Amino acid sequence: MDASIKDVSKKMDTLKKIYTIYDVFASKMDMACREKCSDCCTRNVAITSIEGRFILEYISENKLKIDLEPEMFEFGRERFHPRITTNGLAELCASGKDIPEETMDSEWGTCPFLNGDLCEIYPARPFGCRGMVSEKKCSKNAYATMDEFSLTVNNLLTQCIEHVDANGASGNLIDMLFFLGNNTATPKHESEGFDIKNTKLIRNQTAKTFLVPPEHKYAIGPIFAEISGALSGTH
C-alpha cells in the first residue's frame, strides 16, 4: 500500500470514499441496526484525527447547535482510552508479540452526540459507529453479533483509515474533538503531524500487514481493490 496522505483535504476526500464503499457493503446485509437503535452509542468510541476533523466540519457546515464544551461531554467522567491502534495491533499479531490488554466499561455512559435515540452527527459518524452491523439487537444479548467476514471487512477498513491518517493520531472521540478544537494543534496536523504529549491520544501507523485470515483472502479481494482505487492518485 502506498504511503499515507499528508494533505488534509485529500485525506478527507479519501475518508468519504472509504465510508461510501462500506455503506454500500453494509446495505446488502441483514442487520438489526436501524434508525433510533442506540444500544451501542457509548462514550467509548475510538476515532482517528481525520475522522474528528470530518465531524467538526460537518457540525460547522450544517450549523448544528452543538456546544463542544466540557459540560456537554461530561469531560471528567471515565471513558475508553485505546492503548494501541489497529495497525499497531496487526504488527504485533504478525510478529507473535503479546497484545496489550484494553480496559472497556459499558457503564461509562452514552455518547454525548445522542439526542434521545437519534445521533446528531449521523452522516459524519466515525467508522467505529458505522461498522456496528449487528445481526441481532444488542439489547437482547447485551452484545453485538456479527459474522466473521464482516469483522474482517471492518478490520481492513479501520486499518486503511488509520493508514490514510498515519501522520495523525487516534483516541477517544471526546479527547480527539477537544484536541482538534485547540487552535495550536490544527496547523501541525495539517502539515507534519502533531504533538500528542500529555494527551490520551496515540500515534497512528501505516498499514504494513492486514488482519485478514486465510479463509477470507479471496473474498476480501474486491473490497480491497475498491479501497486501493480510493487511495490511488491521492498522494
Residue frames as a rotation matrix with the C-alpha (Angstrom) as fourth column:
MET 1
0.580 0.815 0.000 0.00
0.815 -0.580 0.000 0.00
0.000 0.000 -1.000 0.00
ASP 2
0.089 -0.546 0.833 1.23
0.456 -0.722 -0.521 3.50
0.886 0.426 0.184 -0.81
ALA 3
-0.831 -0.462 -0.310 2.44
0.499 -0.374 -0.782 5.96
0.245 -0.804 0.541 1.80
SER 4
-0.076 0.837 -0.542 -0.07
0.902 -0.174 -0.395 7.86
-0.425 -0.519 -0.742 3.92
ILE 5
0.185 0.275 0.943 -1.65
0.719 -0.692 0.061 11.12
0.670 0.667 -0.326 2.77
LYS 6
-0.622 -0.479 -0.619 -0.43
0.775 -0.491 -0.398 14.40
-0.114 -0.727 0.677 4.28
ASP 7
-0.895 0.341 0.288 -2.81
-0.204 -0.887 0.415 16.90
0.396 0.312 0.863 2.68
VAL 8
-0.797 0.581 0.165 -5.91
-0.084 0.165 -0.983 17.21
-0.598 -0.797 -0.083 4.88
SER 9
-0.019 0.839 -0.543 -8.38
-0.871 -0.281 -0.403 17.87
-0.491 0.466 0.736 2.06
LYS 10
-0.223 -0.133 -0.966 -7.17
-0.739 0.669 0.079 14.74
0.635 0.732 -0.247 0.25
LYS 11
-0.994 -0.103 -0.044 -7.42
-0.041 0.699 -0.714 12.77
0.104 -0.707 -0.699 3.47
MET 12
-0.488 0.872 0.024 -10.99
-0.421 -0.211 -0.882 13.95
-0.765 -0.441 0.470 3.90
ASP 13
0.082 0.500 -0.862 -11.94
-0.997 0.048 -0.066 13.01
0.008 0.865 0.502 0.33
THR 14
-0.549 -0.374 -0.748 -10.42
-0.428 0.894 -0.132 9.56
0.718 0.248 -0.650 0.74
LEU 15
-0.949 0.250 0.191 -12.18
-0.100 0.339 -0.936 9.05
-0.298 -0.907 -0.297 4.07
LYS 16
-0.122 0.963 -0.238 -15.53
-0.755 -0.246 -0.608 9.84
-0.645 0.106 0.757 2.44
LYS 17
-0.022 0.055 -0.998 -14.80
-0.875 0.481 0.046 7.35
0.483 0.875 0.038 -0.35
ILE 18
-0.882 -0.338 -0.329 -14.00
-0.135 0.849 -0.511 4.65
0.452 -0.406 -0.794 2.21
TYR 19
-0.685 0.704 0.187 -17.21
-0.307 -0.046 -0.951 5.41
-0.661 -0.708 0.248 4.09
THR 20
0.086 0.749 -0.656 -19.20
-0.964 -0.105 -0.246 5.13
-0.253 0.654 0.713 0.84
ILE 21
-0.396 -0.319 -0.861 -17.59
-0.588 0.808 -0.029 1.79
0.705 0.495 -0.507 -0.03
TYR 22
-0.997 -0.010 -0.080 -18.52
0.056 0.634 -0.771 0.45
0.059 -0.773 -0.632 3.39
ASP 23
-0.451 0.892 -0.042 -22.05
-0.573 -0.325 -0.753 1.85
-0.685 -0.315 0.657 3.35
VAL 24
0.059 0.421 -0.905 -22.70
-0.955 0.286 0.071 0.01
0.289 0.861 0.419 0.06
PHE 25
-0.673 -0.386 -0.630 -21.30
-0.206 0.917 -0.342 -3.20
0.710 -0.101 -0.697 1.57
ALA 26
-0.961 0.272 0.052 -23.39
-0.006 0.169 -0.986 -2.83
-0.277 -0.947 -0.160 4.74
SER 27
-0.351 0.884 -0.308 -26.57
-0.882 -0.423 -0.209 -2.02
-0.315 0.198 0.928 2.81
LYS 28
-0.086 0.267 -0.960 -26.62
-0.672 0.696 0.253 -5.60
0.735 0.667 0.120 1.50
MET 29
-0.894 -0.323 -0.310 -26.54
0.009 0.679 -0.734 -7.09
0.448 -0.659 -0.604 4.98
ASP 30
0.260 0.949 -0.176 -29.48
0.177 0.132 0.975 -8.33
0.949 -0.285 -0.134 7.03
MET 31
-0.733 -0.626 -0.266 -28.86
0.418 -0.105 -0.903 -6.47
0.537 -0.773 0.338 10.26
ALA 32
0.118 0.792 -0.599 -30.81
0.980 0.003 0.197 -5.36
0.157 -0.611 -0.776 13.30
CYS 33
-0.580 -0.419 -0.698 -29.17
0.566 -0.824 0.024 -1.92
-0.585 -0.381 0.715 13.45
ARG 34
-0.004 0.672 0.740 -31.77
0.909 -0.306 0.283 0.67
0.417 0.674 -0.610 12.44
GLU 35
-0.449 -0.034 0.893 -32.62
-0.066 -0.995 -0.071 4.33
0.891 -0.091 0.445 12.97
LYS 36
0.274 0.475 0.836 -33.33
-0.800 -0.370 0.473 5.07
0.534 -0.798 0.279 16.65
CYS 37
0.852 -0.171 -0.495 -31.38
0.354 0.885 0.304 1.97
0.386 -0.434 0.814 17.71
SER 38
0.442 -0.660 0.608 -28.90
-0.526 -0.740 -0.420 3.43
0.726 -0.134 -0.674 20.19
ASP 39
0.998 0.004 -0.059 -27.89
0.044 0.631 0.775 0.49
0.040 -0.776 0.629 22.39
CYS 40
0.404 -0.914 0.035 -24.26
0.915 0.405 -0.006 0.71
-0.009 0.035 0.999 21.24
CYS 41
0.375 -0.223 0.900 -23.96
0.266 -0.904 -0.335 4.53
0.888 0.365 -0.280 21.34
THR 42
0.713 -0.187 -0.676 -21.46
0.698 0.095 0.710 4.90
-0.068 -0.978 0.198 24.18
ARG 43
0.858 -0.483 -0.174 -18.66
-0.428 -0.860 0.277 7.23
-0.283 -0.163 -0.945 25.29
ASN 44
0.304 -0.783 0.542 -16.16
-0.081 0.546 0.834 4.52
-0.949 -0.297 0.103 24.34
VAL 45
0.912 0.076 0.404 -15.85
0.383 0.202 -0.901 5.15
-0.150 0.976 0.155 20.60
ALA 46
-0.014 -0.966 -0.258 -12.27
0.306 -0.249 0.919 5.48
-0.952 -0.066 0.299 19.29
ILE 47
0.927 0.312 0.208 -11.60
0.301 -0.289 -0.909 7.62
-0.223 0.905 -0.362 16.20
THR 48
-0.120 -0.941 0.315 -8.70
0.992 -0.100 0.079 8.88
-0.043 0.322 0.946 14.09
SER 49
-0.473 -0.142 -0.869 -7.86
0.331 -0.943 -0.025 12.55
-0.817 -0.299 0.494 13.84
ILE 50
-0.986 0.139 -0.088 -9.14
-0.136 -0.390 0.911 12.81
0.093 0.910 0.403 10.26
GLU 51
-0.333 0.915 -0.227 -12.48
0.726 0.402 0.557 11.39
0.601 0.021 -0.799 11.40
GLY 52
-0.109 0.230 -0.967 -12.52
0.849 -0.484 -0.211 14.02
-0.517 -0.844 -0.142 14.12
ARG 53
-0.840 -0.243 -0.484 -11.90
-0.024 -0.876 0.482 16.72
-0.541 0.416 0.730 11.52
PHE 54
-0.807 0.587 0.062 -14.77
0.221 0.204 0.954 15.33
0.547 0.783 -0.294 9.42
ILE 55
-0.068 0.789 -0.610 -17.13
0.984 0.153 0.087 15.53
0.162 -0.595 -0.787 12.41
LEU 56
-0.284 -0.105 -0.953 -16.12
0.513 -0.856 -0.059 19.12
-0.810 -0.506 0.296 13.22
GLU 57
-0.986 -0.075 -0.150 -16.52
-0.092 -0.508 0.857 20.09
-0.141 0.858 0.494 9.57
TYR 58
-0.527 0.849 -0.037 -20.00
0.587 0.395 0.707 18.54
0.615 0.350 -0.707 9.48
ILE 59
0.001 0.509 -0.861 -21.07
0.952 -0.265 -0.155 20.40
-0.307 -0.819 -0.485 12.63
SER 60
-0.545 -0.317 -0.776 -19.78
0.176 -0.948 0.264 23.69
-0.820 0.007 0.572 11.21
GLU 61
-0.995 0.099 -0.019 -21.18
-0.037 -0.178 0.983 23.31
0.094 0.979 0.181 7.68
ASN 62
-0.352 0.923 -0.158 -24.61
0.581 0.348 0.736 22.29
0.734 0.167 -0.658 8.95
LYS 63
-0.522 0.072 0.850 -24.62
-0.435 -0.880 -0.193 24.98
0.734 -0.470 0.491 11.66
LEU 64
0.146 0.544 -0.826 -25.60
0.475 0.695 0.541 22.44
0.868 -0.471 -0.157 14.29
LYS 65
0.363 0.055 0.930 -26.30
-0.646 -0.705 0.294 23.88
0.672 -0.707 -0.220 17.70
ILE 66
0.745 -0.262 -0.614 -23.78
0.504 0.824 0.260 21.63
0.438 -0.503 0.745 19.43
ASP 67
0.718 -0.475 0.509 -21.71
-0.627 -0.758 0.178 23.26
0.302 -0.447 -0.842 22.15
LEU 68
0.525 -0.593 -0.611 -18.39
0.300 0.800 -0.520 21.37
0.797 0.090 0.598 22.21
GLU 69
0.045 -0.443 0.895 -17.62
-0.768 -0.589 -0.253 22.27
0.639 -0.676 -0.367 25.82
PRO 70
-0.861 -0.484 -0.154 -16.52
-0.273 0.697 -0.663 20.10
0.428 -0.529 -0.733 28.76
GLU 71
-0.534 0.724 0.435 -20.01
-0.636 -0.006 -0.771 20.33
-0.556 -0.689 0.464 30.26
MET 72
0.365 0.702 -0.612 -21.61
-0.931 0.284 -0.230 18.72
0.013 0.653 0.757 27.22
PHE 73
0.126 -0.429 -0.895 -19.10
-0.435 0.787 -0.438 15.89
0.892 0.444 -0.087 27.14
GLU 74
0.952 0.126 0.279 -19.00
-0.304 0.283 0.910 15.39
0.035 -0.951 0.308 30.92
PHE 75
0.454 -0.851 -0.265 -15.26
-0.481 0.016 -0.877 15.57
0.750 0.526 -0.402 30.44
GLY 76
-0.242 -0.595 0.766 -14.42
-0.963 0.049 -0.266 14.37
0.120 -0.802 -0.585 33.93
ARG 77
0.634 0.576 0.517 -16.20
-0.639 0.766 -0.070 11.02
-0.436 -0.286 0.853 33.50
GLU 78
-0.290 -0.720 0.630 -14.41
-0.205 0.690 0.694 7.77
-0.935 0.073 -0.348 32.74
ARG 79
0.772 0.449 -0.449 -14.17
-0.546 0.108 -0.831 6.66
-0.324 0.887 0.329 29.11
PHE 80
0.746 -0.459 0.483 -12.19
0.525 0.851 0.000 4.23
-0.411 0.253 0.876 26.97
HIS 81
0.536 -0.682 -0.498 -8.63
-0.735 -0.667 0.123 5.27
-0.415 0.300 -0.859 26.09
PRO 82
0.984 -0.145 -0.102 -7.11
0.065 0.831 -0.552 2.90
0.165 0.537 0.827 23.48
ARG 83
0.519 -0.852 0.066 -3.54
-0.198 -0.044 0.979 1.80
-0.832 -0.521 -0.192 24.16
ILE 84
-0.640 -0.707 0.301 -2.76
0.111 0.302 0.947 0.60
-0.760 0.639 -0.115 20.63
THR 85
-0.113 0.576 -0.809 -4.08
-0.884 -0.430 -0.184 1.36
-0.454 0.695 0.558 17.15
THR 86
0.798 0.488 0.354 -5.41
-0.274 0.816 -0.508 -1.32
-0.537 0.308 0.785 14.78
ASN 87
0.735 -0.599 -0.318 -2.29
-0.291 0.145 -0.946 -1.13
0.613 0.787 -0.068 12.58
GLY 88
-0.210 -0.788 0.579 -0.14
-0.928 -0.025 -0.371 -1.42
0.307 -0.615 -0.726 15.69
LEU 89
0.236 0.407 0.882 -2.18
-0.671 0.725 -0.155 -4.45
-0.703 -0.556 0.444 16.72
ALA 90
0.974 0.140 -0.180 -1.71
-0.228 0.576 -0.785 -6.01
-0.006 0.805 0.593 13.28
GLU 91
0.247 -0.960 -0.129 2.07
-0.621 -0.055 -0.782 -5.63
0.744 0.274 -0.610 13.57
LEU 92
-0.287 -0.319 0.903 2.11
-0.937 0.290 -0.195 -7.25
-0.200 -0.902 -0.382 16.99
CYS 93
0.616 0.596 0.515 0.00
-0.444 0.803 -0.397 -10.16
-0.651 0.016 0.759 15.72
ALA 94
0.877 -0.292 -0.382 2.28
-0.298 0.294 -0.908 -10.63
0.378 0.910 0.171 12.71
SER 95
-0.080 -0.993 0.084 5.37
-0.628 -0.015 -0.778 -10.73
0.774 -0.115 -0.623 14.92
GLY 96
0.141 0.218 -0.966 3.79
0.388 0.885 0.257 -13.01
0.911 -0.411 0.040 17.54
LYS 97
-0.854 -0.486 0.186 4.19
0.062 -0.450 -0.891 -10.46
0.516 -0.750 0.414 20.32
ASP 98
-0.533 0.653 -0.538 1.84
0.818 0.234 -0.526 -10.02
-0.218 -0.720 -0.659 23.28
ILE 99
-0.221 0.581 0.784 -1.20
0.443 -0.656 0.611 -7.78
0.869 0.482 -0.112 22.80
PRO 100
-0.979 -0.130 0.158 -1.72
-0.069 -0.518 -0.853 -5.11
0.192 -0.846 0.498 25.49
GLU 101
-0.441 0.860 -0.258 -4.95
0.897 0.430 -0.099 -5.54
0.026 -0.275 -0.961 27.43
GLU 102
-0.709 0.306 0.636 -7.56
-0.039 -0.916 0.398 -2.84
0.704 0.258 0.661 26.85
THR 103
-0.812 0.453 -0.367 -10.00
0.458 0.106 -0.883 -1.67
-0.361 -0.885 -0.293 29.54
MET 104
-0.727 0.656 0.201 -13.61
-0.153 -0.440 0.885 -1.14
0.669 0.613 0.420 28.46
ASP 105
-0.817 0.520 -0.251 -16.67
0.416 0.230 -0.880 -0.50
-0.400 -0.823 -0.404 30.63
SER 106
-0.494 0.702 0.512 -20.16
0.624 -0.124 0.772 -0.16
0.605 0.701 -0.377 29.15
GLU 107
0.353 0.658 -0.665 -21.27
0.936 -0.250 0.249 1.66
-0.002 -0.710 -0.704 32.30
TRP 108
-0.601 -0.677 -0.426 -19.21
0.663 -0.719 0.208 4.73
-0.448 -0.157 0.880 31.40
GLY 109
-0.106 0.712 -0.694 -22.28
0.048 -0.693 -0.719 6.25
-0.993 -0.110 0.040 29.74
THR 110
0.522 0.478 0.707 -23.82
0.709 0.218 -0.671 7.17
-0.475 0.851 -0.225 26.40
CYS 111
-0.402 -0.649 0.646 -22.36
0.907 -0.377 0.185 9.16
0.124 0.661 0.740 23.51
PRO 112
-0.481 0.187 -0.857 -22.69
0.351 -0.854 -0.384 12.94
-0.804 -0.485 0.345 24.00
PHE 113
-0.895 0.157 -0.417 -23.98
-0.435 -0.509 0.743 13.29
-0.096 0.846 0.524 20.42
LEU 114
-0.705 0.691 -0.158 -27.01
0.607 0.704 0.369 11.15
0.366 0.165 -0.916 21.20
ASN 115
-0.814 0.555 0.172 -30.22
-0.581 -0.784 -0.218 13.19
0.014 -0.277 0.961 21.33
GLY 116
0.380 0.869 0.315 -32.85
-0.853 0.461 -0.243 10.82
-0.356 -0.177 0.917 22.63
ASP 117
0.379 -0.251 0.891 -32.32
0.216 0.960 0.178 7.82
-0.900 0.125 0.418 20.36
LEU 118
0.918 -0.019 0.396 -31.03
0.388 -0.157 -0.908 9.85
0.080 0.987 -0.137 17.41
CYS 119
-0.011 -0.988 -0.157 -27.41
0.873 -0.086 0.479 10.63
-0.487 -0.132 0.863 16.53
GLU 120
0.670 0.306 -0.676 -26.95
0.111 -0.942 -0.317 14.35
-0.734 0.137 -0.665 15.83
ILE 121
-0.006 -0.755 -0.656 -23.93
-0.813 -0.378 0.443 13.72
-0.583 0.536 -0.611 13.60
TYR 122
0.460 0.269 0.846 -25.16
-0.047 0.959 -0.280 10.53
-0.887 0.089 0.453 11.92
PRO 123
0.996 -0.084 0.021 -23.96
0.029 0.088 -0.996 11.30
0.082 0.993 0.090 8.34
ALA 124
0.338 -0.928 0.158 -20.48
-0.612 -0.344 -0.712 12.06
0.715 0.145 -0.684 9.75
ARG 125
0.837 0.010 0.547 -20.39
-0.487 0.469 0.737 9.30
-0.249 -0.883 0.397 12.35
PRO 126
-0.123 -0.987 -0.107 -16.95
-0.968 0.096 0.232 7.65
-0.219 0.132 -0.967 12.64
PHE 127
-0.202 0.002 -0.979 -16.19
-0.613 0.780 0.128 4.16
0.764 0.626 -0.156 11.38
GLY 128
-0.984 -0.177 0.001 -16.35
-0.103 0.565 -0.819 2.77
0.144 -0.806 -0.574 14.91
CYS 129
-0.373 0.926 0.059 -20.08
-0.389 -0.098 -0.916 3.55
-0.842 -0.365 0.396 14.81
ARG 130
0.085 0.379 -0.922 -20.60
-0.990 -0.071 -0.120 2.97
-0.111 0.923 0.369 11.10
GLY 131
-0.504 -0.430 -0.749 -19.17
-0.584 0.808 -0.071 -0.54
0.636 0.402 -0.658 11.36
MET 132
-0.785 0.315 0.534 -21.61
-0.364 0.462 -0.809 -1.64
-0.502 -0.829 -0.248 14.06
VAL 133
-0.283 0.641 -0.713 -23.72
-0.868 0.145 0.475 -4.03
0.408 0.754 0.515 11.96
SER 134
-0.773 -0.012 0.634 -25.17
-0.455 0.706 -0.542 -6.46
-0.441 -0.708 -0.552 14.46
GLU 135
-0.784 0.487 -0.385 -27.40
-0.064 0.553 0.831 -9.27
0.617 0.676 -0.402 13.20
LYS 136
0.053 0.789 -0.612 -29.43
0.824 0.312 0.474 -9.16
0.565 -0.529 -0.634 16.42
LYS 137
0.573 0.210 0.792 -30.48
-0.144 -0.926 0.350 -6.30
0.807 -0.315 -0.500 18.67
CYS 138
-0.461 -0.885 -0.064 -27.77
-0.020 0.082 -0.996 -5.70
0.887 -0.458 -0.055 21.23
SER 139
-0.283 0.423 0.861 -30.39
-0.910 -0.403 -0.101 -5.06
0.304 -0.812 0.499 23.93
LYS 140
0.756 0.616 -0.223 -31.36
-0.543 0.780 0.312 -8.74
0.366 -0.114 0.923 23.80
ASN 141
0.664 -0.568 -0.486 -27.86
0.500 0.821 -0.277 -10.20
0.556 -0.058 0.829 24.19
ALA 142
0.867 -0.363 -0.342 -26.04
0.043 -0.629 0.776 -7.22
-0.496 -0.688 -0.530 25.76
TYR 143
-0.283 -0.950 -0.130 -23.52
-0.092 -0.108 0.990 -7.53
-0.955 0.293 -0.057 22.90
ALA 144
0.250 0.311 -0.917 -23.40
-0.900 -0.274 -0.339 -7.29
-0.356 0.910 0.211 19.11
THR 145
0.166 -0.186 0.969 -23.41
0.193 0.969 0.153 -10.38
-0.967 0.162 0.196 16.89
MET 146
0.437 -0.133 -0.890 -21.54
-0.811 -0.487 -0.325 -10.10
-0.390 0.863 -0.320 13.58
ASP 147
0.972 -0.138 0.189 -20.46
0.204 0.896 -0.394 -12.71
-0.115 0.422 0.899 11.06
GLU 148
0.344 -0.933 -0.106 -16.71
0.502 0.088 0.860 -13.26
-0.794 -0.349 0.498 10.79
PHE 149
-0.156 -0.410 0.899 -16.34
0.981 -0.169 0.093 -11.93
0.114 0.896 0.428 7.26
SER 150
0.682 0.451 0.575 -17.97
0.382 -0.891 0.246 -8.63
0.624 0.052 -0.780 8.27
LEU 151
0.861 -0.442 -0.253 -15.47
0.137 -0.279 0.950 -8.38
-0.490 -0.853 -0.180 11.12
THR 152
-0.036 -0.905 0.424 -12.64
0.831 0.208 0.515 -8.91
-0.555 0.371 0.745 8.64
VAL 153
0.115 0.162 0.980 -14.02
0.802 -0.597 0.005 -6.16
0.586 0.786 -0.198 6.38
ASN 154
0.956 0.276 0.095 -14.30
0.157 -0.761 0.629 -3.85
0.246 -0.587 -0.771 9.39
ASN 155
0.517 -0.836 -0.183 -10.70
0.404 0.050 0.913 -4.54
-0.755 -0.546 0.363 10.41
LEU 156
-0.149 -0.580 0.801 -9.47
0.982 0.005 0.187 -3.90
-0.112 0.815 0.569 6.87
LEU 157
0.333 0.350 0.876 -11.25
0.567 -0.816 0.111 -0.55
0.753 0.460 -0.470 6.54
THR 158
0.981 -0.049 -0.190 -10.23
0.144 -0.474 0.869 0.51
-0.133 -0.879 -0.457 10.05
GLN 159
0.178 -0.982 0.063 -6.62
0.664 0.167 0.729 -0.17
-0.727 -0.088 0.681 9.11
CYS 160
-0.158 -0.214 0.964 -6.97
0.951 -0.296 0.090 1.74
0.267 0.931 0.250 5.84
ILE 161
0.775 0.468 0.425 -8.48
0.324 -0.871 0.369 4.79
0.543 -0.148 -0.827 7.54
GLU 162
0.782 -0.565 -0.264 -5.59
0.166 -0.219 0.962 4.82
-0.601 -0.795 -0.078 10.03
HIS 163
-0.048 -0.828 0.559 -3.13
0.884 0.225 0.409 4.38
-0.464 0.514 0.721 7.14
VAL 164
0.281 0.249 0.927 -4.59
0.748 -0.662 -0.049 7.39
0.602 0.707 -0.372 5.33
ASP 165
0.803 0.116 0.584 -4.12
-0.220 -0.854 0.472 9.42
0.554 -0.507 -0.660 8.54
ALA 166
0.556 -0.598 -0.577 -0.77
0.703 0.709 -0.059 7.91
0.445 -0.373 0.814 9.52
ASN 167
-0.578 -0.762 0.291 0.76
0.443 -0.593 -0.673 11.28
0.686 -0.259 0.680 10.46
GLY 168
0.008 0.674 0.739 -2.22
-0.577 -0.600 0.554 11.88
0.816 -0.431 0.384 12.76
ALA 169
-0.899 -0.269 0.345 -3.42
-0.428 0.385 -0.818 10.19
0.087 -0.883 -0.461 15.91
SER 170
-0.179 0.862 -0.475 -6.20
0.116 0.497 0.860 8.08
0.977 0.099 -0.189 17.39
GLY 171
-0.994 -0.112 0.004 -8.09
0.005 -0.081 -0.997 8.22
0.112 -0.990 0.081 20.66
ASN 172
-0.385 0.901 -0.199 -11.44
0.794 0.214 -0.569 8.51
-0.471 -0.377 -0.798 22.33
LEU 173
0.010 0.495 0.869 -13.89
0.862 -0.444 0.243 10.64
0.506 0.747 -0.432 20.36
ILE 174
0.894 0.380 -0.236 -14.20
0.446 -0.707 0.550 13.09
0.042 -0.597 -0.801 23.26
ASP 175
0.295 -0.874 -0.385 -10.44
0.379 -0.263 0.887 13.55
-0.877 -0.408 0.254 23.69
MET 176
-0.419 -0.488 0.766 -9.90
0.871 0.023 0.491 13.87
-0.257 0.873 0.415 19.95
LEU 177
0.329 0.623 0.710 -12.52
0.781 -0.602 0.166 16.58
0.530 0.500 -0.685 19.40
PHE 178
0.918 -0.069 -0.391 -11.14
0.229 -0.713 0.663 18.66
-0.324 -0.698 -0.639 22.27
PHE 179
-0.021 -0.999 0.038 -7.62
0.518 0.021 0.855 18.23
-0.855 0.038 0.517 20.91
LEU 180
-0.397 -0.107 0.911 -8.57
0.915 -0.125 0.384 19.27
0.073 0.986 0.148 17.38
GLY 181
0.666 0.708 0.233 -10.51
0.664 -0.706 0.247 22.21
0.340 -0.010 -0.940 18.75
ASN 182
0.448 -0.619 -0.645 -7.24
0.416 -0.494 0.764 23.62
-0.791 -0.611 0.036 20.08
ASN 183
0.975 0.011 -0.224 -6.03
-0.174 -0.592 -0.787 26.27
-0.141 0.806 -0.576 17.58
THR 184
0.182 -0.982 -0.044 -2.39
-0.913 -0.186 0.363 25.49
-0.365 -0.026 -0.931 18.29
ALA 185
-0.175 -0.236 0.956 -2.86
-0.085 0.971 0.224 21.83
-0.981 -0.042 -0.190 17.34
THR 186
0.716 0.671 0.194 -4.51
0.098 0.179 -0.979 22.32
-0.692 0.719 0.063 13.95
PRO 187
0.630 -0.480 -0.611 -1.59
-0.775 -0.438 -0.455 23.68
-0.049 0.760 -0.648 11.85
LYS 188
-0.428 -0.838 0.338 0.67
-0.803 0.524 0.282 20.83
-0.414 -0.151 -0.898 12.92
HIS 189
-0.039 0.495 0.868 -1.94
0.080 0.867 -0.492 18.26
-0.996 0.050 -0.073 11.99
GLU 190
0.862 0.464 -0.205 -2.27
-0.119 -0.208 -0.971 19.80
-0.493 0.861 -0.124 8.55
SER 191
0.555 -0.710 -0.433 1.43
-0.787 -0.281 -0.549 19.60
0.268 0.646 -0.715 7.78
GLU 192
-0.268 -0.901 -0.341 3.78
-0.639 0.431 -0.637 17.43
0.721 0.047 -0.692 9.78
GLY 193
-0.014 0.288 -0.958 1.70
0.608 0.763 0.220 15.61
0.794 -0.579 -0.186 12.35
PHE 194
0.335 0.198 0.921 1.14
-0.410 -0.850 0.332 16.97
0.848 -0.489 -0.204 15.81
ASP 195
-0.730 -0.665 0.160 2.43
-0.355 0.168 -0.920 16.81
0.584 -0.728 -0.359 19.34
ILE 196
0.334 0.902 -0.272 0.36
-0.201 0.351 0.915 14.42
0.921 -0.251 0.299 21.44
LYS 197
-0.663 -0.584 -0.468 2.49
0.397 0.256 -0.881 14.54
0.635 -0.770 0.063 24.57
ASN 198
-0.958 0.281 -0.062 0.43
-0.045 -0.358 -0.932 14.97
-0.284 -0.890 0.356 27.74
THR 199
-0.182 0.936 -0.301 -2.72
-0.977 -0.139 0.161 13.74
0.110 0.323 0.940 25.98
LYS 200
-0.008 0.279 0.960 -4.63
-0.392 0.883 -0.259 10.46
-0.920 -0.378 0.102 25.99
LEU 201
0.806 0.305 -0.507 -4.10
-0.562 0.127 -0.817 10.13
-0.184 0.944 0.274 22.22
ILE 202
0.197 -0.743 0.640 -1.85
0.144 0.668 0.730 7.61
-0.970 -0.051 0.239 20.48
ARG 203
-0.341 -0.465 -0.817 0.14
-0.690 -0.466 0.554 7.89
-0.638 0.753 -0.162 17.26
ASN 204
0.798 0.602 -0.014 -1.29
-0.406 0.520 -0.751 6.35
-0.445 0.605 0.660 14.08
GLN 205
-0.310 -0.888 0.339 0.74
-0.230 0.416 0.880 3.96
-0.922 0.195 -0.334 11.94
THR 206
-0.229 0.173 -0.958 0.88
-0.971 0.022 0.236 2.93
0.062 0.985 0.163 8.30
ALA 207
0.713 0.536 0.451 -0.58
-0.532 0.833 -0.148 -0.46
-0.456 -0.135 0.880 7.37
LYS 208
-0.300 -0.900 -0.316 2.23
-0.946 0.239 0.218 -2.96
-0.121 0.364 -0.923 6.87
THR 209
-0.964 0.126 -0.233 0.18
0.081 0.978 0.193 -6.13
0.252 0.167 -0.953 7.32
PHE 210
-0.371 0.912 0.175 -3.56
-0.769 -0.407 0.492 -6.76
0.520 0.048 0.853 7.37
LEU 211
-0.687 0.220 0.692 -5.77
-0.498 0.552 -0.669 -8.64
-0.530 -0.804 -0.269 9.81
VAL 212
0.239 0.712 -0.660 -7.24
-0.967 0.236 -0.096 -10.88
0.088 0.661 0.745 7.10
PRO 213
0.026 -0.209 0.978 -7.46
-0.447 0.873 0.198 -14.60
-0.894 -0.442 -0.071 7.93
PRO 214
-0.871 -0.491 0.014 -6.57
-0.215 0.408 0.887 -17.08
-0.441 0.770 -0.461 5.14
GLU 215
-0.498 0.738 0.456 -10.18
0.761 0.624 -0.179 -18.17
-0.416 0.258 -0.872 4.67
HIS 216
0.558 0.727 -0.400 -11.18
0.460 -0.672 -0.580 -14.59
-0.691 0.139 -0.710 3.74
LYS 217
-0.394 -0.874 -0.282 -8.21
0.220 -0.388 0.895 -13.82
-0.892 0.291 0.346 1.48
TYR 218
-0.857 0.049 0.513 -10.06
0.515 0.044 0.856 -14.19
0.019 0.998 -0.063 -1.81
ALA 219
0.132 0.991 0.020 -13.48
0.978 -0.133 0.159 -12.94
0.161 -0.002 -0.987 -0.70
ILE 220
0.391 -0.023 -0.920 -11.95
0.494 -0.838 0.231 -9.68
-0.776 -0.545 -0.316 0.56
GLY 221
-0.483 -0.745 0.460 -10.23
0.763 -0.100 0.639 -9.06
-0.430 0.659 0.617 -2.82
PRO 222
-0.044 0.506 0.861 -12.97
0.830 -0.461 0.313 -6.94
0.555 0.729 -0.400 -4.48
ILE 223
0.905 0.371 -0.206 -13.31
0.418 -0.700 0.578 -4.65
0.071 -0.610 -0.789 -1.44
PHE 224
0.218 -0.910 -0.354 -9.54
0.506 -0.204 0.838 -4.30
-0.834 -0.362 0.416 -1.17
ALA 225
-0.460 -0.351 0.815 -9.42
0.888 -0.171 0.428 -3.35
-0.011 0.921 0.390 -4.85
GLU 226
0.480 0.714 0.509 -12.06
0.659 -0.677 0.329 -0.65
0.580 0.178 -0.795 -4.26
ILE 227
0.844 -0.222 -0.489 -10.10
0.320 -0.523 0.790 0.74
-0.431 -0.823 -0.370 -1.33
SER 228
-0.199 -0.967 0.161 -6.88
0.699 -0.025 0.715 0.72
-0.687 0.254 0.681 -3.38
GLY 229
-0.186 0.221 0.957 -8.73
0.885 -0.386 0.261 2.65
0.427 0.896 -0.124 -6.06
ALA 230
0.847 0.532 -0.003 -9.87
0.459 -0.728 0.509 5.21
0.269 -0.433 -0.860 -3.49
LEU 231
0.578 -0.703 -0.414 -6.28
0.308 -0.282 0.909 5.65
-0.755 -0.653 0.053 -2.37
SER 232
-0.117 -0.694 0.710 -4.72
0.948 0.134 0.287 5.87
-0.295 0.707 0.643 -5.82
GLY 233
-0.177 -0.047 0.983 -3.85
0.696 -0.712 0.091 9.31
0.696 0.701 0.158 -7.07
THR 234
0.817 0.569 0.093 -4.32
0.321 -0.582 0.747 10.95
0.479 -0.581 -0.658 -3.68
HIS 235
0.504 -0.688 -0.522 -0.69
0.755 0.059 0.653 11.28
-0.418 -0.723 0.549 -2.60
